[in-house]
Amino acid sequence: MCRHLAYLGPPSSLADLVISPAGGLYEQSWAPRMQRYGTVNADGFGLGWYPAPRTPRDGDGAAPDGEQLPARYRRAVPVWADVNLPDLARTVHSTAVLAAVRDATEGTAQDETAAAPYADGRLLFSHNGAVRDWERLVEDLGVALEPAELLRLEARCDSALLWALLTGRIRAGEPAEDALAWLAVRIRDIRPGARLNFLLTDGRTVWATRCGDTLWYRTGPGSVRVASEPDDAPAEDSEAGWQEVPEDSLLVATVSSVRTAPLVHTAPRPPADVSGGSTGIHTRRS
């Protein structure tokens, strides 16, 4: 298992989001309070953040609107063992962050490429959970992944394969919300007992699933945090403490709204269908 965190809001340092909060993600690497599987998350960690927009110049890689692709810092060591992290974390500020500490699934890669967040364009992704017999997942799903796509996997692990399946649907035009729900529901159906807590963000919206472990969110003035478990930091708004996401739910959050929906579907939908039609998700406001 793992612990992870996503943040959207006013510019904040990585230290204030990840390291400083009592009971926060940094501390959850060695003392998680709600983790159902495993005891420590010492197999690596990763930080992903969105740099501030800049004025585009010819050939500098910035988008026409000045937005930059997210940056990542990932290691295969316990987060507390990285002596460079405190200096990095206190000096990097961002309005959108995704971070994770890792407890590796048995039989998966142990190097830093297996640590979340995974990236594709503006998307960052993390998987808190495990899928048994993941090497046969593509065959059992009945989906088509080209050999070139398999060779491009960042790491030999269940999370990297799930990320490839997800990005394939999003690149084909399926809305991120629908693609994430499809992935969680289909894997749950063919791998009962799979733990599929996902975090996905494009720097403006956070999509998350709770399927097999805990998930919480907290809103503040112009901000939202989504995490495996709450920290003990005082809320900016005394009426906006941490709220638990129901089991088997999809969460969609921005700085102005949060909604949850049951992860249900009425009939399997073939992977090639990217029409954006109904996924059988029924939305309810939290």
Secondary structure as the mmCIF struct_conf table of DSSP 4:
data_model
#
loop_
_struct_conf.conf_type_id
_struct_conf.id
_struct_conf.beg_label_comp_id
_struct_conf.beg_label_asym_id
_struct_conf.beg_label_seq_id
_struct_conf.end_label_comp_id
_struct_conf.end_label_asym_id
_struct_conf.end_label_seq_id
STRN STRN1 CYS A 2 SER A 13
HELX_RH_AL_P HELX_RH_AL_P1 LEU A 14 LEU A 14
HELX_RH_PI_P HELX_RH_PI_P1 ALA A 15 ILE A 19
BEND BEND1 SER A 20 PRO A 21
TURN_TY1_P TURN_TY1_P1 ALA A 22 GLY A 23
BEND BEND2 GLY A 24 GLY A 24
HELX_RH_AL_P HELX_RH_AL_P2 LEU A 25 GLN A 28
TURN_TY1_P TURN_TY1_P2 SER A 29 TRP A 30
BEND BEND3 ARG A 33 MET A 34
BEND BEND4 ARG A 36 TYR A 37
BEND BEND5 THR A 39 THR A 39
BEND BEND6 ASP A 43 ASP A 43
STRN STRN2 PHE A 45 TRP A 49
HELX_LH_PP_P HELX_LH_PP_P1 PRO A 51 PRO A 53
TURN_TY1_P TURN_TY1_P3 ASP A 58 GLY A 59
BEND BEND7 ASP A 60 ASP A 60
TURN_TY1_P TURN_TY1_P4 PRO A 64 ASP A 65
BEND BEND8 GLY A 66 GLY A 66
STRN STRN3 ALA A 71 ARG A 75
BEND BEND9 ALA A 76 VAL A 77
HELX_RH_3T_P HELX_RH_3T_P1 VAL A 79 ALA A 81
TURN_TY1_P TURN_TY1_P5 VAL A 83 ASN A 84
HELX_RH_AL_P HELX_RH_AL_P3 LEU A 85 THR A 91
STRN STRN4 HIS A 93 ARG A 102
HELX_LH_PP_P HELX_LH_PP_P2 ALA A 104 THR A 105
TURN_TY1_P TURN_TY1_P6 GLU A 106 GLY A 107
BEND BEND10 THR A 108 THR A 108
BEND BEND11 ASP A 111 ASP A 111
HELX_RH_3T_P HELX_RH_3T_P2 GLU A 112 ALA A 114
BEND BEND12 ALA A 115 ALA A 116
HELX_LH_PP_P HELX_LH_PP_P3 PRO A 117 PRO A 117
STRN STRN5 TYR A 118 ASP A 120
TURN_TY1_P TURN_TY1_P7 GLY A 121 ARG A 122
STRN STRN6 LEU A 123 ALA A 130
TURN_TY1_P TURN_TY1_P8 ARG A 132 ASP A 133
HELX_RH_3T_P HELX_RH_3T_P3 TRP A 134 ARG A 136
HELX_RH_AL_P HELX_RH_AL_P4 LEU A 137 LEU A 141
TURN_TY1_P TURN_TY1_P9 GLY A 142 GLY A 142
HELX_RH_AL_P HELX_RH_AL_P5 PRO A 147 LEU A 151
TURN_TY1_P TURN_TY1_P10 ARG A 152 ARG A 152
BEND BEND13 GLU A 154 CYS A 157
HELX_RH_AL_P HELX_RH_AL_P6 ASP A 158 ARG A 171
TURN_TY1_P TURN_TY1_P11 ALA A 172 GLY A 173
HELX_RH_AL_P HELX_RH_AL_P7 ALA A 176 ILE A 190
BEND BEND14 ARG A 191 ARG A 191
TURN_TY1_P TURN_TY1_P12 PRO A 192 GLY A 193
STRN STRN7 ARG A 195 THR A 201
BEND BEND15 GLY A 203 ARG A 204
STRN STRN8 VAL A 206 ARG A 210
BEND BEND16 CYS A 211 ASP A 213
STRN STRN9 TRP A 216 GLY A 220
TURN_TY1_P TURN_TY1_P13 PRO A 221 GLY A 222
STRN STRN10 SER A 223 ALA A 227
BEND BEND17 SER A 228 GLU A 229
HELX_LH_PP_P HELX_LH_PP_P4 ALA A 233 ALA A 235
BEND BEND18 GLU A 236 ASP A 237
TURN_TY1_P TURN_TY1_P14 SER A 238 GLU A 239
STRN STRN11 GLN A 243 GLU A 244
HELX_LH_PP_P HELX_LH_PP_P5 VAL A 245 PRO A 246
BEND BEND19 GLU A 247 ASP A 248
STRN STRN12 SER A 249 ALA A 253
BEND BEND20 VAL A 255 SER A 256
STRN STRN13 VAL A 258 PRO A 262
BEND BEND21 THR A 266 ALA A 267
TURN_TY1_P TURN_TY1_P15 PRO A 271 ALA A 272
BEND BEND22 SER A 275 SER A 275
BEND BEND23 GLY A 280 GLY A 280
STRN STRN14 ARG A 284 ARG A 285
#
